[in-house]
Amino acid sequence: MYSSLLQRAKHTAHIISDSIYIPVIEDFRLRERANWGDIPDQTFDEFVALWDKCTQERDYVPSQGDSARMAGDRLALCLSDISFKYPESSTIIVTHGGLITDFLINVISESELDQVHPNFIHLQTCLVKECSITIVSFEKDHFTLIDFANTSHL
């Protein structure tokens, strides 16, 4: 099990970890593209405006953080590294909704994403609910989306 370093993800990861008796490995690559508080004195409204700009302009790099494309590439590399390290295992990743959609937009075609949810790219910021589960497989250097933002367990 791997987790983002942010407290909200670590807390969730440890709840899961305690129930299935596996350790949590924190990985810096599982952070969001940007977080409120990364820029000193940034208001929440300023953060939301920055987030929206990064979402609309996937190659825009904020003064603190990564572009949406860079963040998606970072998660793809992290997942492929983990897959190569544990080729016969399933892995639990506890990360953030924005990073998940950044990743999916990078590795899954827009037409496939629109089958999951119409107008996926435009609506991406509101599609991943807290504690939802997205399942992705990685085989032969290819990611396949199995299930997206499932909340049936809640």
C-alpha positions as a Markdown table, in Angstrom:
| # | Residue | x | y | z |
|---|---|---|---|---|
| 1 | Met | 0.0 | 0.0 | 0.0 |
| 2 | Tyr | 1.3 | 3.4 | -1.0 |
| 3 | Ser | 0.1 | 6.8 | 0.1 |
| 4 | Ser | 0.5 | 10.5 | -0.6 |
| 5 | Leu | 2.4 | 12.4 | 2.1 |
| 6 | Leu | -0.5 | 14.7 | 2.7 |
| 7 | Gln | -2.2 | 14.1 | 6.1 |
| 8 | Arg | -5.7 | 13.4 | 4.6 |
| 9 | Ala | -4.4 | 10.6 | 2.4 |
| 10 | Lys | -2.1 | 9.2 | 5.1 |
| 11 | His | -5.0 | 9.1 | 7.6 |
| 12 | Thr | -7.2 | 7.1 | 5.0 |
| 13 | Ala | -4.3 | 4.8 | 4.2 |
| 14 | His | -3.7 | 3.9 | 7.8 |
| 15 | Ile | -7.4 | 3.1 | 8.4 |
| 16 | Ile | -7.2 | 0.7 | 5.5 |
| 17 | Ser | -3.8 | -0.6 | 6.6 |
| 18 | Asp | -4.9 | -1.3 | 10.1 |
| 19 | Ser | -7.8 | -3.4 | 8.8 |
| 20 | Ile | -5.8 | -5.5 | 6.4 |
| 21 | Tyr | -2.5 | -5.6 | 8.2 |
| 22 | Ile | -0.1 | -4.3 | 5.6 |
| 23 | Pro | 2.3 | -1.4 | 6.0 |
| 24 | Val | 1.9 | 2.0 | 4.3 |
| 25 | Ile | 4.7 | 3.3 | 2.2 |
| 26 | Glu | 4.6 | 7.1 | 1.7 |
| 27 | Asp | 5.6 | 8.3 | -1.8 |
| 28 | Phe | 6.1 | 11.9 | -2.7 |
| 29 | Arg | 5.0 | 11.2 | -6.3 |
| 30 | Leu | 1.4 | 10.7 | -5.1 |
| 31 | Arg | 0.9 | 14.4 | -4.2 |
| 32 | Glu | -1.5 | 16.6 | -6.0 |
| 33 | Arg | -0.3 | 18.9 | -8.8 |
| 34 | Ala | -0.8 | 21.8 | -6.3 |
| 35 | Asn | -2.2 | 22.3 | -2.8 |
| 36 | Trp | -3.7 | 25.2 | -1.0 |
| 37 | Gly | -1.0 | 26.5 | 1.3 |
| 38 | Asp | 1.9 | 25.7 | -1.0 |
| 39 | Ile | 2.2 | 29.4 | -1.9 |
| 40 | Pro | 2.6 | 31.6 | 1.2 |
| 41 | Asp | -0.4 | 34.0 | 1.9 |
| 42 | Gln | -2.5 | 32.4 | -0.9 |
| 43 | Thr | -6.2 | 32.7 | -0.3 |
| 44 | Phe | -8.5 | 29.8 | -1.0 |
| 45 | Asp | -10.1 | 31.7 | -3.9 |
| 46 | Glu | -6.6 | 32.3 | -5.4 |
| 47 | Phe | -5.8 | 28.6 | -5.1 |
| 48 | Val | -9.1 | 27.6 | -6.9 |
| 49 | Ala | -8.3 | 30.1 | -9.7 |
| 50 | Leu | -4.8 | 28.6 | -10.0 |
| 51 | Trp | -6.3 | 25.1 | -10.0 |
| 52 | Asp | -8.8 | 25.9 | -12.7 |
| 53 | Lys | -6.1 | 27.5 | -14.8 |
| 54 | Cys | -3.9 | 24.3 | -14.5 |
| 55 | Thr | -7.0 | 22.2 | -15.4 |
| 56 | Gln | -7.9 | 24.2 | -18.5 |
| 57 | Glu | -4.2 | 24.7 | -19.6 |
| 58 | Arg | -2.7 | 21.2 | -19.0 |
| 59 | Asp | 0.9 | 22.5 | -19.6 |
| 60 | Tyr | 0.6 | 25.5 | -17.4 |
| 61 | Val | 3.2 | 25.2 | -14.5 |
| 62 | Pro | 2.3 | 27.1 | -11.4 |
| 63 | Ser | 4.9 | 28.8 | -9.3 |
| 64 | Gln | 4.6 | 26.0 | -6.8 |
| 65 | Gly | 3.6 | 22.5 | -8.1 |
| 66 | Asp | 3.3 | 20.8 | -11.4 |
| 67 | Ser | 1.3 | 21.2 | -14.5 |
| 68 | Ala | -1.7 | 18.8 | -14.9 |
| 69 | Arg | 0.3 | 16.9 | -17.6 |
| 70 | Met | 3.4 | 16.7 | -15.4 |
| 71 | Ala | 1.3 | 15.4 | -12.5 |
| 72 | Gly | -0.4 | 12.8 | -14.6 |
| 73 | Asp | 3.0 | 11.7 | -16.0 |
| 74 | Arg | 4.4 | 11.5 | -12.4 |
| 75 | Leu | 1.6 | 9.2 | -11.3 |
| 76 | Ala | 2.0 | 7.0 | -14.4 |
| 77 | Leu | 5.7 | 6.6 | -13.7 |
| 78 | Cys | 4.9 | 5.8 | -10.0 |
| 79 | Leu | 2.4 | 3.2 | -10.9 |
| 80 | Ser | 4.6 | 1.6 | -13.6 |
| 81 | Asp | 7.5 | 1.5 | -11.1 |
| 82 | Ile | 5.4 | -0.2 | -8.5 |
| 83 | Ser | 4.1 | -2.6 | -11.1 |
| 84 | Phe | 7.6 | -3.6 | -12.1 |
| 85 | Lys | 8.6 | -4.0 | -8.5 |
| 86 | Tyr | 5.6 | -6.2 | -7.6 |
| 87 | Pro | 4.6 | -7.7 | -11.0 |
| 88 | Glu | 2.2 | -10.3 | -9.6 |
| 89 | Ser | 0.6 | -8.2 | -6.9 |
| 90 | Ser | -2.3 | -5.8 | -6.5 |
| 91 | Thr | -1.4 | -2.5 | -4.9 |
| 92 | Ile | -3.5 | 0.0 | -3.0 |
| 93 | Ile | -2.7 | 3.6 | -3.8 |
| 94 | Val | -4.2 | 6.4 | -1.6 |
| 95 | Thr | -3.9 | 9.6 | -3.4 |
| 96 | His | -6.0 | 12.6 | -4.6 |
| 97 | Gly | -8.8 | 13.1 | -7.1 |
| 98 | Gly | -7.1 | 15.8 | -9.2 |
| 99 | Leu | -4.0 | 13.6 | -9.6 |
| 100 | Ile | -6.2 | 10.6 | -10.6 |
| 101 | Thr | -7.9 | 12.6 | -13.4 |
| 102 | Asp | -4.6 | 14.2 | -14.5 |
| 103 | Phe | -3.3 | 10.7 | -14.9 |
| 104 | Leu | -6.3 | 9.2 | -16.6 |
| 105 | Ile | -6.5 | 12.1 | -19.2 |
| 106 | Asn | -2.8 | 11.4 | -20.0 |
| 107 | Val | -3.1 | 7.6 | -20.4 |
| 108 | Ile | -6.8 | 6.9 | -21.5 |
| 109 | Ser | -8.3 | 8.2 | -24.7 |
| 110 | Glu | -10.9 | 11.0 | -24.5 |
| 111 | Ser | -13.4 | 8.7 | -26.2 |
| 112 | Glu | -12.9 | 6.0 | -23.6 |
| 113 | Leu | -13.1 | 8.6 | -20.8 |
| 114 | Asp | -16.4 | 9.9 | -22.2 |
| 115 | Gln | -17.8 | 6.4 | -22.0 |
| 116 | Val | -17.0 | 6.5 | -18.3 |
| 117 | His | -18.6 | 9.9 | -17.9 |
| 118 | Pro | -19.9 | 12.1 | -20.7 |
| 119 | Asn | -17.7 | 15.2 | -21.1 |
| 120 | Phe | -15.1 | 13.7 | -18.8 |
| 121 | Ile | -12.3 | 16.2 | -19.5 |
| 122 | His | -14.5 | 19.3 | -19.0 |
| 123 | Leu | -16.1 | 17.9 | -15.8 |
| 124 | Gln | -13.0 | 16.2 | -14.3 |
| 125 | Thr | -12.7 | 18.4 | -11.2 |
| 126 | Cys | -16.1 | 17.2 | -9.8 |
| 127 | Leu | -15.9 | 13.5 | -10.8 |
| 128 | Val | -13.8 | 11.9 | -8.1 |
| 129 | Lys | -15.6 | 11.8 | -4.7 |
| 130 | Glu | -13.7 | 11.5 | -1.4 |
| 131 | Cys | -12.9 | 7.9 | -0.6 |
| 132 | Ser | -14.0 | 6.6 | -4.0 |
| 133 | Ile | -12.1 | 3.7 | -5.6 |
| 134 | Thr | -10.6 | 3.8 | -9.1 |
| 135 | Ile | -9.1 | 0.6 | -10.4 |
| 136 | Val | -6.5 | 0.6 | -13.1 |
| 137 | Ser | -4.5 | -2.3 | -14.5 |
| 138 | Phe | -1.0 | -2.0 | -16.0 |
| 139 | Glu | 0.2 | -4.7 | -18.4 |
| 140 | Lys | 2.8 | -4.5 | -21.2 |
| 141 | Asp | 3.4 | -0.8 | -20.7 |
| 142 | His | -0.4 | -0.1 | -21.1 |
| 143 | Phe | -2.9 | 1.2 | -18.5 |
| 144 | Thr | -6.5 | 0.1 | -18.7 |
| 145 | Leu | -9.3 | 1.7 | -16.7 |
| 146 | Ile | -11.3 | -1.0 | -14.9 |
| 147 | Asp | -13.5 | 1.1 | -12.6 |
| 148 | Phe | -13.8 | 4.8 | -11.9 |
| 149 | Ala | -14.6 | 6.7 | -8.8 |
| 150 | Asn | -16.7 | 3.9 | -7.4 |
| 151 | Thr | -18.4 | 4.8 | -4.1 |
| 152 | Ser | -20.6 | 1.7 | -3.6 |
| 153 | His | -18.5 | 0.6 | -0.6 |
| 154 | Leu | -19.5 | 3.8 | 1.4 |
